[in-house]
């Protein structure tokens, strides 16, 4: 296939990430590209970067050789090139001077790596959530603005066709005046059993994996892929899934953030050694509406057909923004027909990374802010983190969206950041 035709088809969404890549596609690539964090999702992003034809993959970085080795093999098969490999992102940035850096590590590493990549001169594609605590996000926005480089956050629902058309429907006023939004993720599961700590696997630098976060004994339930339910390294279901739906709420409203937040959270069912809440409800009070988040990690059932998304409750009807089921509007007037739009997702893990990467490249070329700019990602991450912060504080908090400060509560304000483990220094 001719390269130009391939790129045209790719940008129009006619190709999916599973299509074999022609090695010559990246022969004239513009951008020296590095991936930091070569696990499952990092490779999903990198495949799209390769398919877009603008990235010469010069380096891969991971503290776990078990993730790094298959990544090298796949990149070699896709591009006929063998990128250099690193365990330390700082060494990679210094030696390789990448122009694009993909940050797909666990959450607690996102801020330091993103900031370092920006100051090294790179544009950054960073996965959501952008960080573990709110003040890290402020430092990331500051670094992006100081360097002038593009930072795209991986909230790919901002470019999903059904999410775009759904937002157009909501903003047109067809759902009427919306007074409440309910965001939720309900996945099943059982009580589980504790997984004992174990010896660190050969090839994994566990001290480096923990990095600025507390150094806990290695546990197979944490890594690979289990870290999101351990609060030292992530923020549970709200910090993981919640940001996608918090982002949908902020995309719809003209308000920057809620003014008051109150959360209840507990472990009602789970008996394994994770420590994130298996049950959580958060009330977000905005000036013109109320938003509610809820999740549980148990009791999957047939009664609730939609287990993820947002319900927007308006005077003209109820609008559901979903994922695999697209969006649906249920009119208040029973004589009117239900309106539905199917999703358009790529078959590899049902995402729209391809479109988000295309916007990232266009933003670099045109020197403009991307559709999921770091400030947008920061605000959406904040909503999730404020919910977790209220749960940890055990009380309602009042938030100043402009100053990004908690009002009148010094103890809760202390939770806007956390101590870093030496020698790592919390970003300012």
Buried (B, 14 or more C-beta within 10 A) or exposed (E): EEBEEBBEEBBEBEBBBEBEBBBEBBEEBBBBBBBBBBBEBBBBBBBBBBBBBBBBBBBBBBBBBBBBBEBBEBBBEBBBBEBBBBBEBEEBBEEBBBBBBBBBBBBBBBBBBBBBBBEBEBBBBBBBBBBBBBBBBBBBBBBBEEBEBBBBBBBBBBBBBBBBBBBEBBEEEBBBEBEEBBBBBBBEBEEBEEBEBEEBBEBBBBEBBBBBBBEEEBBEBBBBEBBBBBBBBBBBBBBBBBBBBBBBBBBBBEBEBBBBBBBBBEBEBBEBBBEBBBBBBBBBBBEEBBBBBBBBBBBEEEEEEBBBBBBBBBEBBBBBBBBEBBBBBBBEEEEEEEBEBEBBBBEBEEBBBBBBBBBBBBBBEEEEBBBBBBBBBBBBBBBBBBBBBBBBBEEBBBBEBEEBBBEEBEEBBEBBBBEBEEEEEBBE
